[in-house]
Amino acid sequence: MVDNTDCLLEVQGLKKYFKVGKKKMLRAVDDVSFYIRKGETLGVVGESGCGKTTCGRTCLGIYDKTGGQVTYRGEDVHGMDKERRRRFTEQAQIIFQDPYASLDPKMKIQEIVAEGIRAHKMAEDEADIKKRVEGLLSTVGLDPAYGSRYVHEFSGGQRQRIGIARALAVEPEFIVCDEPISALDVSIQAQIVNLLKRLQKEKELTYMFIAHDLSMVKHISDRVMVMYLGKVMEITTADQLYDHPAHPYTQALLSAIPIPDPRVEAGKVRIRMEGEIPSPVDPPEGCRFQNRCPYAEKKCREETPVLEKIGEGHFAACHRCG
């Protein structure tokens, strides 16, 4: 499935399980494969608990993998020695979902943004650090004078901009954006997404953009990966996914997006998913979407569908799509 052309991150059969109790395992990410090319944005979508965030953090080595392989520029992320790991954290960063919880309330903004610069010895002296921090704050649309303030003095959107400045401080080329807009008001969400797009163009960044807002994902993503209960259901270009969704789960998600035209919205057919999401501790045999899928057959309950090519650059894990 992987196209190695200009591939920055490559993931093969990634698994991340968490121990639950004495014997059971929660399969947060279960045999996931994908790639991200340099300079593109891969959107990762799905309902809460589908494994999006765990996948992103395992790709960065924040979580140890249970199985599979993650390679960054051809090098095993989970097999790096201490020095290579240090250099990797310069190249790959993360923007967290909750901008307040991820920023130390006891530290001034100047200190928060400067942490990475100090750790990686990227400045000559204190004056250079101050200059770099002021430049970063200005880059993300904040007054450089804000460096002397504390986190509680800012709004949610401003805090997220501080989080972005901190991620940019070590001049990375790859950033995992872990639901960076979910805690923000709608008007602020658009500002942050537009900021990320501008920074990507200016600094030639590559993004893994994790979210559950499909309308925003379409706006920022080149390709989109749909996850459900630890599995990949579909991967294709953003345009292809929204114009011709193949997997029943993707179709249901897209049908829930509101349309701004009241007349069109009133005539839209909403695909409603019946039933509850199965437990990732005890997932069903076969397709994990079977109990909520209107097209489920006997084969869906007996055989696990694999991610197969169904069109140019379009992959889906569904017996009906193959």
N, C-alpha and C positions, 0 to 999 in steps of 0.2 A: 504494500500500500504506500510505502514511503517514497517520495520523490526527493532524491538527494541534492537536486539542483539548488545551490545557494542555501542549504539547510543549516540553520543555526542550532535548533534544538530538535532532537529526535527521541521519541519515546516508543519503546517496544514492549508489549505485554506487561505494563506496569501494574503492580499490585501493592496495595497498602491496607493491611488488616490491623485492627485494634483488638486487644484481648478484652473480653467482656466476661466477668466472673472467672471461674476456674478452668472451664473447658471451651467455652464458646468464643467465636471470633466475629467481629463486625467487619464486613467486607466493604470498606468505604470506597476503595478503587480496586476494580477486579478485572485485570487483563485488558488494559487500555493502551491503544497505540495511536500515535499521531505525530506530526512534525510541524515545525514553524520555520518558515523561510526568513532570512534576514530582511528587515525593513517592513514586514507585514504585521497585521494584527489578526490574531486568531481569537475570535469570540467563543467563550465557553458558557453555555446556558443549560438550564434545567431547574427543576423544583428544588426547594430547600432540602438538604440531606442527600442530594444525588452524588456528591463526591467532588464537586467542582473545586472548592477551596483546598481540600486534602490533596487533590491531584496537583494543583499549582504549587503547594508547599513542598510536596514530595519531589517535584521537578527541580526545585531549588536546593534540595537537600536539607531543608528545615526539618522534615520528617524522614526517618530512615525508611527505605523501601522494604516491602515484604518479598517482592519478586519482580522480575522483569529488568529493564535497563533504561536509564536516562543518559543520553550523551549530549554534551554541549561542545559544538565545534569538533565532534568526533571523540571527545574525551569523556570517560565515565564519571558522572557527577558524584556518584556514591563511592567511588574508588580513589578519590583524590587524596594526596598527602596534605599535610598542614599548610605548606607554602603555596601549593596549587589551589587549595581551598580558599586561601586568603585572596589570591588574585581573581578567583572566580567570583567572590563576593563584591569585587569592584565591577565586574562585567555584568552581573545579574542582581537586580534589586526587587523589592516588593513594596507596593502601596497597600496598606491594610484597609479593611472595610470600615472599622470604627476609628475615625481620626482622633477622638478624645482618648480612648483606651490605649492607643498605640503611641501616644506622646506623653512623656514624663511630666506631670504637673508641677514638679519641684524644680524643673530646669527652665531657664529662659530659652526663648526661641533661637537665639544666637548659639547657645550651647547644643541644643537638639540638632540643628542643621549641621553644626561643625563636627559632630561626633565621628562621622565617617571620614571626614577630611583629616582629623587627627589620627584616627586608627590606622589609616593607610598612608599617613605621612605625605599628604599631597600639597602641603603649603610650607613655605620657608620659615615663616614666623607668625606671631599673633596678628600683626597688621595685615598680613596676606590672608589669614583665615577670616578676619573680619571683612575684608574686601570681597572675598569669595562668597561669604554668607549673604552680604548685602546684594551682590549680583544675582544670587539664586532667588532671593525673596522678590527682587524686581522682575526676574524672569517669569515667576508664577503669578505676577500681578499684585504683589503686596508691597507696601511701603517699607523700604529698607530699615527705617527707624523702628519697625515692629520687633526687631531683634532683641530689644531690651525688655520685652513684655513676656508674660506667662500664658500658658495654654488657655486657662479659664477666661481670659480677656477677649477671646475670639469666637466668632460664629462657627457653625459646622462647616460651611464652605471655606472659610479662611483656614480652619484647622486642616482640612483636606489639602489645601494648597501648601501648607507647611509640610505635610507628609510627602507631597510630591517633591518639594524642594529638598527634603532630606534624602529621598531616593536618588535625586539627580546629583547630589553633592559629590559622589565618587565617580561621576561621568560614566554611567553604565551604558551598555548597548541593548540590554534586554531587561524588561520590567514586567513582573506579574502584577496586574491590577486586580486585586481581590475585592470585587464589589465596591469600588471606590465611590460610587454615587448612591448606593442604596439607603444610606442614612441621611440623605440631603433632600431638601425641597426640590420640586420639579424644575423651577427656574434656575436653581443653583446647579442641578444635575447637568443641564445643557452647557453651562459655563465651564464646568470641570471637563466634560467630554470635549468641548471645543479647545480647551487649553491642552489636553492630552494630544489631540490631533495636531495642533500647532507645534508642540514640542517634538512630536515624532518627525515632522517634516524638517524642523530646524536642526535637530540633533541626530537624525537618522536612527531613531529608536525602533525596537521590535517589541510588540506587546502580546501578552497573553491576557485578554480582557475577560474577567469572570463577572457574570451578572445574571440577574433573572428578568431584567427589563428588556424584552426582545426588540422593542422599537429603538432603544439606545444602542443595542448591540449591532443592529443593522447600520446605524449611522456611522459607527466607528470601525467596523470589522471588514477585513478582506475575505476571510473565510470564517465559518461558524461550525463549532462542534457541539452537538446536543447530547447531554448525558442523562441517564436515568438509572438510579439505584446502583451506582458504581460502574455502569457500562456505557460505552459509546453507542448511541442509536443511529446517528447520522453525522456526516461531515461533508460540506461542500462550500462553494462560494456563497457569500451573503445574498447576492442577487438570485442565485439558483435556489437557495433554501427558501427564500420568501416568496418566489414566484412559482416554484414547483417542489414543495415539500413532499418527500417520498414516504417517510416513516409515519405511521398513524399517531405516534406520540408528538412528533413535530407538528403535524397538521392540527392537533388539538391545542398545542401551545399557541400557534399562530392565530387560530380562530378566536383566541381570548384577547388579542390586542384590540383595544378600542379604536374606531375610525372617527376622525374629527368631524366628518360630515354626518349629521343626524339622520338624514334620509338613507344613506348607504348603511349606516350602523343599524338602523331599524330593520333592514332587509337582510342583514348578514346572518348566515347560518352558523351557530355556535356549536362546536363539537364538545360535548360534555363527557368527561371521563368518570365513569362509575367506579365504585369500589375504593378501597383504601390502598395506599402505597405499602407493599410488603416490607417486612423488616429486613434490613441489610444483614442482620445476624442470622436469619434463616430465610434466604431468598428462595423463590420457587424454582423448580426444575424447568428447563426449557427457557423460553423468552421471559424476561423479568417483567415485561409489560402485559403479559397475557391476561391477567385478571381484570385489566381495565381497558383492554383493546376490543373494539366492536367487531373486529375481523378474526379474532383468535380461533384457531382450529386445533385438532388433535396434535398435529405436528408441532405447533407452537408450545404445547405443554410437555412435549417429550424431547425435543431437540433445541439446543441453544443456537440461535442464528449467529453467524459470524459476519463481521464487517466486510462487505463485498462491493466491488465497483459496479454501479448501475448506470453510469454515464460518465462523460468526461469530467474528471475531478470530483465526481459525486459518489459517495460511499454510504451504504446503509446496512444495518443489521436487522433484517426482517425477511422471513420466508416469503412473504407476499410480494416484496420488492424485487427479489432475485430472479 
